[in-house]
């Protein structure tokens, strides 16, 4: 099995081949490792190799009885160096502080443990910006990750390393997390499928409601079916930490893709929040996607939620978010200190992290409570657009820009918060649905001038299945799973 041959198989195909004996886990893992070694010098997507351990785990997997094989048995994957830990493995979270200390985690987070229990073989951990605070993977700790479609451009963030690895054909799926677009923006920038699931559908323990519940976790893949498979593996309650997770679905998300896709009522917009600008190629991608959905028999109309049209309201939301966000970042830095056992100094973190930490200390308790309450009200209003209107799904851009050049997230001489302000322009379409907790999926519907551009579908809370069904319908029409970027394991 060569890296190129493995890259032609989605995760479901790999599972089937391992099950019927035409492929061994050892062969799959060796091919994935060879692919990673071939492309990583160009991409810098891998930060912690666990190749030898993965080889040993693959050998053990090939000897496991059939009755002990999970839904991802023997499939090589990568996980982000954030949003979870692996016992006995380095965990830096993109930070110079944990890298300097050589921190090694002592436990596996519930999400990573579920992947392991499902039979997946984790070959490496991937590059991420420090603490996942910005939507471009350019940490000073290990250097920038490069987009396989154009090495001078960003793969997005904060799950940029995972997205680059999947896009380049190293693995079929990778773990990712999303607090303001960190699954969907890398999926869009790298030509992948990326679902931010409904709030609380996938537990986050040992993190308890990270960023006030705005963070959701799942992964990036090349096909909708692989995303549905991953959601089947990771969704479900953790009764010690997240007992409120819904468990009332009758069939698996993967199985639900086999059913008919009834006509849906779909609103679409490319209105720019806060009076910002949008790249014409992005606007055209959304308009073309609306036409495709209408051609598929759906009722598609142009309509826009108020958060994307009312500039004053949007500014108020940004104010609430920055107050809450700075407090959450201060807490995250405190958590770094708890892991490392010594104070975090200004030189241990990036300039915007240090500035946010300081700002968080200046937010009094009553203002933080006001900010959180404000965001909760915003979430209700965003959800009401679908819950109270005659729409099932909202179609929007993922990001107002095409994949942007690397290098724009460093501090300015008189503005350490420059990276945060740059981020605000990029997450305008993604972050409202972290606030609302609704499911939102980025689909790789277009490649324009050699760069992938995604479209975002947003659903009602708990209706992740509808987004997956629509995504599968578009995938069948567009065949994006066969696209390949210039930097790919098949070409190196």
C-alpha positions in Angstrom: 0.0 0.0 0.0 1.5 3.3 -1.1 0.6 6.7 0.3 -1.1 7.5 -3.0 -3.2 4.4 -2.9 -4.2 5.1 0.7 -5.2 8.6 -0.2 -7.7 7.3 -2.8 -9.6 5.6 0.1 -11.9 7.4 2.5 -12.1 6.2 6.1 -15.2 4.0 5.3 -13.3 2.3 2.5 -10.3 1.7 4.8 -12.5 0.2 7.4 -14.1 -2.1 4.9 -10.8 -3.2 3.4 -9.3 -3.9 6.9 -12.4 -5.8 7.8 -12.3 -8.1 4.7 -8.5 -8.6 4.9 -7.5 -6.9 1.7 -5.7 -4.2 3.7 -4.0 -4.5 7.1 -3.8 -1.8 9.7 0.0 -2.0 9.6 -0.1 -1.4 5.8 -2.5 1.6 6.2 -0.5 3.1 9.1 2.9 2.7 7.2 1.4 4.3 4.1 0.1 7.2 6.2 3.4 7.7 8.0 5.2 7.6 4.6 2.8 10.2 3.3 3.3 12.4 6.4 7.1 12.2 6.0 6.8 13.2 2.4 4.6 16.3 2.7 5.4 17.6 6.1 8.7 19.3 5.1 6.5 21.5 2.8 3.5 21.9 5.0 4.7 21.8 8.7 1.4 20.3 9.7 2.9 17.7 12.1 4.2 18.9 15.5 4.4 15.6 17.5 5.1 12.3 15.7 4.0 9.1 17.3 5.0 6.8 14.5 6.6 4.0 16.5 3.7 3.8 18.9 1.3 3.9 16.0 3.1 1.0 14.3 2.9 -1.1 17.5 -0.8 -0.2 17.9 -1.5 -1.2 14.3 0.2 -4.5 14.8 -2.0 -5.2 17.8 -5.1 -4.1 15.9 -4.4 -6.6 13.2 -4.4 -9.3 15.8 -7.6 -8.3 17.5 -10.6 -10.6 17.3 -13.4 -9.6 15.0 -15.7 -9.0 17.9 -13.4 -6.4 19.4 -13.1 -4.2 16.3 -14.7 -0.8 16.5 -16.1 1.4 13.7 -12.7 3.0 12.9 -10.7 -0.2 13.5 -7.1 0.1 12.1 -7.7 3.5 10.4 -4.8 6.0 10.7 -5.7 9.5 11.8 -4.2 12.6 13.2 -5.4 14.8 16.1 -4.9 18.5 16.8 -2.4 19.5 19.5 -5.3 21.3 21.3 -8.8 20.4 22.5 -7.6 17.2 24.0 -4.6 15.3 25.4 -3.1 11.8 25.0 -1.5 10.2 28.0 2.3 10.0 27.7 2.3 12.4 24.7 3.5 16.0 24.4 0.8 18.7 24.7 1.9 22.2 23.7 -1.4 23.8 22.6 0.6 25.9 20.2 2.4 27.7 23.1 6.0 28.5 23.6 5.4 28.0 27.4 4.5 24.3 27.3 7.1 23.7 24.5 9.8 25.2 26.7 8.8 23.0 29.6 8.5 19.9 27.4 5.1 19.2 28.9 3.8 15.7 28.6 0.1 14.9 29.3 -0.9 12.4 31.9 -4.4 11.5 30.7 -6.4 11.0 27.6 -9.3 13.3 27.1 -12.7 11.7 26.5 -12.8 12.7 22.9 -9.4 11.2 22.1 -10.2 8.1 24.2 -13.4 7.6 22.1 -11.3 7.7 18.9 -8.9 5.1 20.4 -11.8 2.9 21.7 -13.3 3.1 18.1 -10.1 1.5 16.9 -8.4 4.5 15.2 -4.6 4.6 15.2 -3.3 8.1 16.0 -0.1 8.7 14.0 0.6 12.3 15.0 -0.6 15.5 16.6 -1.0 18.6 14.4 -0.1 22.2 14.2 -2.4 24.8 15.8 -2.2 28.5 16.8 -1.5 29.3 20.4 -4.5 28.2 22.4 -6.6 28.3 19.2 -7.1 32.1 19.6 -6.8 33.1 15.9 -8.1 31.5 12.6 -4.7 31.1 11.0 -2.2 28.5 12.0 1.0 30.6 12.4 2.3 29.9 16.0 5.7 31.3 16.9 6.3 28.1 18.8 6.7 25.8 15.8 6.2 28.1 12.8 3.4 28.4 10.3 1.5 25.6 8.6 1.2 25.9 4.9 -1.9 25.3 2.7 -1.5 22.3 0.3 -3.3 24.3 -2.4 -0.8 27.2 -2.2 2.2 27.0 0.1 2.3 30.7 0.6 -1.3 30.8 1.9 -2.9 29.9 5.2 -4.7 26.6 5.8 -6.9 28.5 8.3 -7.1 27.8 11.9 -7.2 26.8 14.6 -7.4 23.3 13.1 -5.0 24.2 10.2 -2.5 21.3 10.7 -5.3 18.8 10.7 -6.9 20.2 7.6 -3.6 20.4 5.8 -2.9 16.7 6.6 -6.3 15.6 5.3 -6.2 17.8 2.2 -2.7 16.5 1.3 -3.9 12.9 1.5 -1.9 11.8 4.6 -5.1 10.6 6.3 -8.8 10.4 5.5 -9.9 12.2 8.7 -8.6 14.3 11.5 -9.8 15.7 14.8 -10.6 19.4 14.9 -12.3 21.9 17.2 -14.3 25.1 16.6 -14.7 28.1 19.0 -15.3 30.6 16.2 -14.9 28.8 12.9 -11.8 26.7 13.7 -13.3 23.6 12.0 -15.2 25.4 9.2 -12.5 27.9 8.1 -9.7 25.3 7.7 -12.2 23.1 5.9 -13.0 25.9 3.5 -9.4 27.0 3.0 -8.3 23.4 2.3 -11.2 22.0 0.3 -12.7 19.7 2.9 -15.9 18.9 4.8 -16.0 20.4 8.3 -19.0 20.1 10.6 -19.3 22.1 13.8 -21.9 19.9 15.6 -24.7 21.2 17.7 -23.7 22.4 21.2 -23.2 19.6 23.7 -23.6 16.8 21.1 -19.9 15.9 21.4 -18.7 16.2 25.0 -15.6 18.3 25.7 -14.4 16.9 29.1 -12.0 17.5 30.8 -12.8 21.0 29.5 -16.2 22.1 31.0 -18.1 24.3 28.6 -15.0 25.9 27.1 -15.5 29.5 26.2 -18.9 29.5 27.8 -20.1 26.7 25.5 -19.0 28.3 22.3 -16.5 25.5 21.5 -17.6 22.4 19.7 -15.4 19.5 18.6 -15.4 17.0 15.7 -13.1 16.9 12.7 -12.3 17.5 9.0 -12.7 14.9 6.2 -12.9 14.7 2.5 -16.4 13.2 2.4 -19.7 13.8 4.1 -20.0 10.1 4.9 -16.7 10.1 6.8 -17.9 13.2 8.8 -21.1 11.3 9.6 -19.1 8.3 10.7 -16.9 10.4 12.9 -20.0 12.0 14.5 -21.4 8.5 15.2 -18.1 7.7 17.0 -17.9 10.9 19.1 -21.5 12.0 19.8 -23.2 11.0 23.0 -23.3 11.9 26.6 -20.5 12.0 29.1 -22.7 11.5 32.2 -20.1 12.9 34.5 -19.6 16.2 32.6 -22.2 16.6 29.9 -25.4 14.7 30.9 -27.5 17.1 28.8 -26.3 15.8 25.5 -29.2 14.5 23.3 -29.5 10.8 22.8 -32.8 10.5 21.1 -31.8 9.8 17.5 -33.2 6.6 16.2 -30.5 5.8 13.6 -26.9 6.7 13.2 -25.9 9.8 11.3 -24.1 7.6 8.7 -27.2 5.4 8.2 -29.4 8.5 7.8 -27.5 9.4 4.7 -29.2 6.4 2.9 -32.6 8.0 3.3 -34.3 10.4 0.9 -33.5 14.1 1.1 -36.9 15.8 1.1 -37.4 19.3 -0.2 -36.1 21.8 2.4 -36.7 25.5 2.8 -33.4 27.2 2.5 -32.6 30.9 3.1 -29.3 32.2 1.7 -27.3 35.4 2.1 -23.9 36.8 1.4 -24.6 40.1 3.3 -21.5 41.1 5.2 -21.7 41.7 9.0 -20.7 45.0 10.5 -20.3 46.8 7.1 -17.3 44.7 6.1 -16.3 43.5 2.6 -16.5 40.2 0.8 -14.3 38.7 -1.9 -16.4 38.5 -5.1 -15.3 34.9 -5.6 -16.8 34.0 -2.2 -20.1 35.8 -2.9 -20.3 34.1 -6.3 -19.7 30.7 -4.6 -22.6 31.2 -2.3 -24.9 32.4 -5.1 -24.0 29.4 -7.2 -24.6 27.0 -4.3 -28.0 28.5 -3.8 -28.7 27.8 -7.5 -27.5 24.2 -7.1 -29.8 23.6 -4.1 -32.7 25.1 -6.0 -32.0 22.8 -9.0 -32.0 19.9 -6.6 -35.6 20.7 -5.7 -35.3 22.8 -2.6 -37.2 26.0 -1.9 -34.4 28.6 -1.9 -35.0 32.3 -1.1 -32.6 35.1 -0.2 -33.0 36.2 3.4 -30.6 37.5 6.0 -30.6 37.3 9.9 -30.4 40.6 11.7 -27.0 39.9 13.1 -25.6 40.1 9.6 -27.4 43.3 8.7 -27.6 45.6 11.7 -24.2 47.2 12.0 -24.8 48.8 15.5 -26.1 45.5 16.8 -23.2 43.7 15.5 -20.8 46.2 17.1 -22.5 45.6 20.5 -22.1 41.8 20.0 -18.4 42.3 19.3 -18.1 44.3 22.5 -19.7 41.6 24.6 -17.6 38.9 22.9 -14.3 40.7 23.5 -15.1 41.2 27.2 -16.0 37.5 27.7 -13.2 36.3 25.4 -10.5 38.2 27.3 -11.6 36.6 30.6 -11.7 33.1 29.0 -8.2 33.7 27.6 -7.0 34.8 31.1 -8.4 31.6 32.4 -6.7 29.6 29.7 -3.3 31.1 30.6 -4.0 30.3 34.2 -4.6 26.7 33.1 -1.2 26.7 31.3 0.4 27.7 34.6 -1.4 24.9 36.4 0.0 22.4 33.9 3.5 23.8 33.8 3.9 24.5 37.5 5.5 27.9 37.2 4.4 31.4 36.2 3.7 32.3 32.6 5.9 35.2 31.6 5.3 37.8 28.8 7.9 36.0 26.7 6.2 32.6 27.1 3.2 33.5 25.1 2.4 35.5 21.9 1.8 39.3 22.1 -2.0 39.0 21.5 -2.3 36.3 24.1 -0.5 38.4 26.7 -2.6 41.4 25.8 -5.9 39.5 26.1 -4.8 38.0 29.4 -4.1 41.5 30.7 -7.5 42.8 29.4 -9.3 39.9 31.0 -8.0 41.0 34.4 -9.5 44.4 33.8 -13.1 43.1 33.2 -15.1 43.3 36.5 -17.4 40.5 37.4 -20.6 42.4 36.7 -19.3 43.3 33.2 -18.4 39.7 32.4 -21.8 38.6 33.6 -23.4 41.2 31.4 -21.3 40.0 28.4 -22.2 36.4 28.9 -25.9 37.3 29.3 -25.7 39.4 26.2 -24.2 36.6 24.2 -26.9 34.2 25.4 -29.6 36.6 24.2 -27.8 36.9 20.8 -27.8 33.1 20.6 -31.6 33.0 21.1 -32.1 35.6 18.4 -29.8 33.8 15.9 -31.6 30.5 16.5 -35.0 32.3 16.1 -34.2 33.0 12.4 -34.7 29.3 11.7 -36.9 28.3 14.6 -39.5 31.1 14.0 -39.2 31.6 10.2 -40.3 29.1 7.5 -36.7 27.9 6.9 -34.9 24.7 7.7 -31.4 25.7 6.7 -29.4 28.9 6.2 -26.7 29.1 3.5 -23.9 31.7 4.0 -20.2 32.1 3.2 -17.8 30.4 5.6 -15.3 33.3 5.5 -15.4 36.6 3.6 -12.0 36.0 2.1 -10.4 33.3 -0.1 -7.4 31.6 1.6 -5.1 34.5 2.6 -1.3 34.9 2.5 0.6 33.7 5.6 2.3 36.4 7.7 -0.6 38.7 8.7 -1.0 37.7 12.3 2.1 39.0 14.0 1.9 42.0 16.4 2.2 45.5 15.2 4.7 47.8 17.0 1.9 49.8 18.7 -0.9 47.2 18.6 -0.4 43.8 20.2 -4.0 43.1 19.5 -3.6 43.3 15.8 -4.0 39.6 15.3 -7.3 39.7 17.2 -8.6 42.5 15.1 -7.5 40.6 11.9 -9.3 37.6 13.2 -12.6 39.5 13.7 -12.9 40.1 10.0 -12.4 36.5 9.2 -14.9 34.9 11.6 -17.9 37.1 10.9 -19.9 34.3 9.3 -18.7 31.5 11.5 -18.8 32.9 15.1 -22.6 33.7 15.3 -23.3 30.0 15.2 -20.8 29.3 17.9 -22.8 31.8 20.0 -26.1 30.2 19.0 -24.9 26.6 19.4 -26.5 25.6 16.0 -24.8 23.0 13.8 -22.9 24.5 10.8 -21.0 22.7 8.1 -18.5 23.9 5.6 -18.7 22.2 2.2 -16.0 22.4 -0.5 -18.2 23.5 -3.3 -15.8 25.5 -5.5 -12.2 25.9 -6.6 -11.5 29.4 -8.1 -8.2 30.4 -9.5 -6.7 27.3 -7.9 -8.0 28.0 -4.4 -10.8 26.1 -2.6 -13.8 28.1 -1.3 -16.4 26.6 1.0 -20.1 27.3 1.5 -21.7 27.1 5.0 -25.0 25.5 5.8 -26.5 26.2 9.2 -29.3 24.1 10.7 -31.6 24.1 13.6 -30.1 22.9 16.9 -30.0 19.1 16.9 -30.6 18.8 13.2 -27.0 17.9 12.2 -28.6 15.1 10.1 -30.2 17.6 7.8 -26.9 19.3 7.1 -25.2 16.0 6.4 -28.0 15.0 4.0 -27.8 18.2 2.1 -24.0 18.0 2.0 -24.1 14.4 0.7 -26.5 15.6 -2.1 -24.1 18.4 -3.1 -21.1 16.0 -2.9 -22.9 13.6 -5.3 -23.4 16.5 -7.8 -20.0 18.1 -7.5 -17.6 15.2 -6.8 -15.3 17.2 -4.6 -13.8 14.1 -3.0 -11.7 13.5 -6.1 -10.0 16.9 -6.1 -6.3 17.1 -5.2 -4.2 20.0 -4.3 -0.7 20.6 -5.8 1.0 19.4 -2.6 -0.2 15.9 -2.2 1.2 12.5 -1.2 0.4 11.2 -4.7 2.9 13.7 -6.2 5.8 13.4 -3.9 
